[in-house]
Amino acid sequence: MSEPIISFPHLGNYSTVFAYFFKHTTKCKILIAPAITKKTIELGSKYSPDFVCLPFKYNLGNFIEALNQNATILVQAGGGCRYGCYGEVQEQILKDLGYNFEFLSLMNNGKVNIITIYKAIKKLNKHLNFFKYFYYLLISMLMIFYIDKTENFIRLNIGFENEKGSFKKLEKIMLKDFAKCHGIISLTFKYFKYHHKFRKISINKPNNPLKIGVIGELYTSMEQFSSYFIEEQLAKYNIAVKRFTNLTYLLVKKRLVTKKMLKDVKEYATYELGADGLDNVARCKYLIKHGYDGIIHIKPFGCTPEIGAMPIIDKICKDYNIPVIYFSFDAQTSDEGIKTRLEALVDMLKERKRKND
């Protein structure tokens, strides 16, 4: 019998974490799907229903590319909106295409918890005890936290690096080093080593730089290819970028702050909007309070929760006189169109800031 090979969709830098977790909790060979390219979205779009959202198409493309490299087990963990119902559809599409594989969903009734994940992993490794599973889950969660902390620092400073590419180069080295950690102490030691190195990178950052907050749907926020690397584009204009959505927020913080968010925006929203809709309404108030110069809202085409949030976001931005621009991405989005709109936004914000100062 051939060796089981497990694969999963790309999601920013988190592939490092997923690979680490499955490596230590299953007896499977790990296959990180090929980096997302235009071919990935072409494959996903070709075999997807027209009405599904962009993350579905990217993930389906990831699955097809992994299966073409002999993956035998596919893992899916999407949820939070209608995407939580898409796993069965993806599985059926792939089987209709003639692929032979096992499909493993980490979701249970649209939710993820440690018991659900344990039961799913146990199917792949019958000898896995709960304590070993929980230990590597803790390491993986800590790794996510360290990656998110590092990314937050990079977004605020990469636009001002004196030697272009310094932050990204060190980030790649850090991720490779994280993948080799032997435990919690090892991982923590590595994090603080790179924490120090990142702060030694030479930057030329003014005291009051142009600041933009990026809000919107979770997949296009965390998987930069799907938003045409919008954060990197902003960095080229010497802009400090704030982005809220990451796995630390989604897995830990989100459930703790929902009531506070509803209280903060009670004059605009009195109930949750689904997925990250309410979160993004509340984030507008945060960005205004902390003196940000503009807001960029991103989403996949047809994302229902974000469509519901957009009129509210628009009203808040008008009430507080802060510029906002909306980007909706699909398989046909033009890279040049994104760059042109960003350039116009930045020019407008710079002129506005100059007059205000």
N, C-alpha and C positions, 0 to 999 in steps of 0.2 A: 504494500500500500504506500502511495506517495506521501511525502511529508506535508502536513497541513500548513498552508501559508495564509496568514491573516493580513488584511488590508483595510483601510478606512479612508474617508475623504479628507482632503486638505482643509486646514483652517488656520491660516497664518502660521505663526511659529509653534503652534501647539502640537504639530505632528511629532516634534521631539518628545513631548510628554506622553502622547498616546503610544508611541513606539516603546518608550521606556516601560510604561505600565504593562502593556501586553507581553513584552519580553519577559518580565519577571513574574507574571501571574499565569501565563499559559505555556504550553509546551509546543507552541507553533513558531514557525519561522515568520519574521516580520517583514512585510513588504510595504514600504512607504510609497504611495502612489506617485507617479511622475509629477513633476512640478506642473502647475496649471498653465496651460497655454491656450491660444485660440483654437487649437485642435480639440481641447477638452470641452469647450463650450459648444463647438460644432457637433461633436459626437453626442453630447447631452441633449442639445436642441433637436437633433435629427430624430431621436427616439422618444422625446417627451411630448405629452399632450400640450397643445398650444396655450392652455389657460393656466398652467402651473407657473410658479414664480421662478426667478433666476437661480436661487440656491439649489432647487431641485435639479435643474439642468446641469449645473456645475458638479454636483455630487454624483449624478448619473454618469457624466463624462469621466469623473474620477474612477468610478466603479468599473466602467468598461475598459479603461486603460489598465487598471490593476488586473482584471480578469485576463486581459490579453498578455499579461506578464505572468500568468499561471497562478494567480491568487485563487484560493479555494474557500476562504471564509471572508465575508464582508461584514463590517460592523457599522451600524447606523445609530446615531443618538440624537437626532434632531427633534425639536419640540418647541413648545411655547406658543405656537399658533397652528394654522392648518398643516404646517410642515410635519407636525407630530403624527399625522395620518398618512404621510407619503411613503413610509417604509414599505408597506405591503405593495403599493403601486410600483415602486422601483424594483422590488423583487420579482414581480410578475413580468414586467417589461424585459428584464434581463433573462429570465427563463424562457420567455417567448423568443428571444434572440438566439436561444440554443446554448446558453452558458450553463454549466453544471457547478454549483457552489452551495455553500450553507450561508444563510443570511441570519445575522445575529443582531437583534434590536436590544438596546440597553434601556428602552423606554417601557413603562408600564402604565397604561391609561394616560398617556401624554406626560408622564412625570418620570424623573430619574431619582433614585435614592440608593443608598449603599447596599441594601439587601437585594434590590432588583439587579444591580450590577454584579453582585457576588453570584447570584443564581445563574446569570448569563455566562459569566466566566467559568463557573463550575462545569458547564457543559463541555468546555474545551479542555479542562484539566480536572478530572475527577478527584485527584489527590490534593487539590488545593485546600488548605485549611483557612478558616476565617481570619486567623491572626496574621498569617503571612499576607493574605489579600489586603487586610486593613492597613498593614504596615506600608505596603507599596502604594496603596491609595493615598495615605498621608504624605508620602514622599512626592507623589505626583501632584497633589494639591499644593504642596509647598513650592514645587517647581513652577507651577502655574502662577502662584503669587509672586515669585521672584522674577519671572519673565514679564509679568504685567507691570511690576514696579520699574523694571529696567526700561520697558517700552515707553512708559509715561515720561521718564526722564529724557529719553531720546527725542520724543516728539517735541518737547519744549526747547531742545537745544540743537538739534541736528541742522536747523536752518542757519546756524551761525558758526559752524565748524570751519576752522582755518584751512584744514587739509580735507578736501572733499572725499567722502567715503570712509572716514575714520570710524564713525559710529557704527555703520553697517558691517564693516570688516570685523570690528571687535565683537559685535553681537553674534555673528556667525561662529566665531571662535568659542564664545561663551556657550552657545547652544550645543556645540559638539562636546564641550567639556562637561556640561550638565548631563548629557546622555551617558557619561562614563561614571557617574557618581555611584558610591557603594552604600549610601545610607543618608540619613538626615543630617548627621554631622558633616559628612563629606560634602553634601549639597550646599549646606549653609556656609561652609568655609569657601567653597568656590564662588558663591554669590557675593560674599563680601570682598573677595579678591577682585572680581570684575566691577563691583560697585565702586571701588577705589580707582580702578583703571579708567572707567568711564568719566569720572570727575577730573581726571588728569588730561583728558583730551582738550587741546587748545581750541577755544572758541572766542569769538568777538561779538558778544551779545550786548546790545544797548540796554540802558536801564528801563526804558519803556518801549519795548518792541511792539510791532503789530501782532495782535493775538486773535486767533480764530478758533471757535469751538465747532467740532464736528459731531453731529448727533444723527440718529437714524436707526435703521433696521440692523439687527445684530450681525448677520452674515456679511453684508457689504461693509460693515464697520471693521470686522475682524479679519476678513480675507481680502487683502489689499488688491489682489488681481481683479476681483469682481467690481471694485470701484475705481479701476484704472489708476491705481496707486495715487490716489488723490492727496494723501498726506505727504508723499514724496514731492509731488508737484508743488504743494504749498511751501515746503521747505526751501525750494529753489528761489522763492521770493523773500527769503529771510523772515519767515513767520513762525511764531511760537504756536504750536497746535495743541489743543486739549481735546482728547477723545475719552468718553466715559465707558463705553461698552467693552468689556473684556470678560474672560471666563471667571475671574475672581468675583466680579460684580454679579454675573448671572448665577453662579453656583452658591455664593455666600451672602453678599450684601443685599441683593435685590429684595429678598423676602423680609429683610429687616427694616427697609426704608419706605415701603409702600404707603403706610399710614401717614408718615411724615410728608411724603410727596403730595398726597391728596390734600393735606392740610395747607401746604405751601401754595397750592394752585387752586384753592377752593372757589375762587371767583371765576375760574376758567373751566375747571373740570370737577365734577362731583362723583365720578366713578372711574374705574379702570377702563382703559381703551383696548386692552388685549396686547399681548407680546410686550414691546417696549414703548407703546404709544404714550402712556402716562409718564413714563420715565423721561421721554424727550420733551414733553411739555414742561416738566419740572426743571429740566436742564437749562431751558431757556432762561428761567428766572435766575438760576445759579450764574450763568454766563453774564447776564446783565449786572447782577450784584457785584461780580468780580471784575468788572471793567473790560470785558472782551469787546473787540471792535466789530466783529461780525459773526454770523452763524451759517454753517453749511449743513443742510439736511440731506441725507442720502438714503436711498431705498431701492429695492428691486422694483421693476415695473409691475404694477398691480398688487403691491403689498397692502392688504386691507387695513391692518392696524395703523400703519403710518399714514395712509390716505385719510383716515379718521382724525389723526392728530394734526395734520397739516393746517387746516383752517384755524385751529386753536393757537398753534405756533405763530401763524401769520398775525393773529390779533394781538398776541403778547408783544411781538416785535414792533407792531405799529404803535401800540400803547406806550412802549418804552423807547421808541425811535432807534431801534438797532437793526441794521440791514441783515436780511436772511435770503439765501438762495437755495433752490431745491434741485437736486440731481436725481433722476430716475434712470436706472440702468437696465438694459436688456441685451440680448445677443447682438442687436444691430447698432448699439450705441457707438458713436464716432469718437475716437480718441482725440482727434483734432477739435471736435466740438467742445469736449470737456476742457481742453487747454485754453481755448478761446474765451469761454465763459469765466474760467478761473482768472485769467489775465485781466478781464474787464472788472471783475469783482475786486481784485487786489488794487488795481489803479484807483477805483472809486474809494476804497477804504483808506488808502494812503492819502488821497486828497482830503477826505473827510477828517482824518486824524490831524493832518497838517493845519486845517482851519480851526479845529477844536483846540489844538495846542496853542 
